[in-house]
C-alpha cells in the first residue's frame, strides 16, 4: 500500500478517490487520463460488506485501476487513531479488489470543502453529502496533481541525462 505524498505509478485508467467517514464515504473518480477529479456520489455506510459491494459496483462501472483513500493525519503530520483506521480500511480494499490503494494526506480537505460551499451558498440538508463528495474530489485532485508533477520531474531528469 502506498502512502503519504508518493504519487507515482505506471498504471493507467481511472482512479477512485474516497473520503471515508464513520457514516458516509465521499466518492470521486478521475477522468480516463488521470488529469481531473469529478465528484460521483456519497455512500451511506451500513456495514463493511455493503460498503465493499457498493464500491465494487463503482469499480466496474468506471473501470477503476487504482484507489486513493484520504489519510486523516494530525496537523503535525503524525498518525493517530483515525489514520490507523484508514490504513486498515485501505488494506481491506487492497485485499478485496486486488488493486493498488494509496493513502493520501487529507488534512484540511473537509475544511476546504466547507469554505468552497460557503462561497456557493449551499446551506440546505444536502450540505453534508456535498461536503463529503467535494472532499473526495479535493483529495483525488491533490493526488493527481502530485502525480503529474512527479511525472514532469522524471521526464525532465531523463531529458537532461539524470537517473
Buried (B, 14 or more C-beta within 10 A) or exposed (E): EBBEEEBEBEEEBBBBBBBBBEEBBBBBBBEEEBEBBBBBBBBEBEEEEEBBEBBEEBBEEBEBBBBBBBBBBEEEEEBEEBBEEBBEBBEBBBEBBEBBBBBBBBBEBBEBBBEBBEEEEEEEEEBEBBBBBBBBBBBBBBBBBBBEEBBEEEEEEEEEEEE
